[in-house]
Amino acid sequence: MQTNKATELPPVAPAYNGIDRNAFLLGWKPQAELWNGRLAMIGFAAYLLWDLAGFSVVRDVLNLVH
């Protein structure tokens, strides 16, 4: 296996269960958890930008409660 000389780490992360880590696979597989985390991060960032633009679902719901 080839390593990066500066860090002594492999240049690419090893595969899970013999399959590429970035493969989009359905079912209960380690790759699904990686994609789930990535999509959740995109969702949180999108909501943060939406909130900073002045549209807030949470703020609107809290205003309805009062």
Buried (B, 14 or more C-beta within 10 A) or exposed (E): EEEEEEEEEEEEEEEBEEEEBEEEBEEEBEBBEBBEEEEEEEEEEEBEEEEEEEEBEEEEEEEEEE
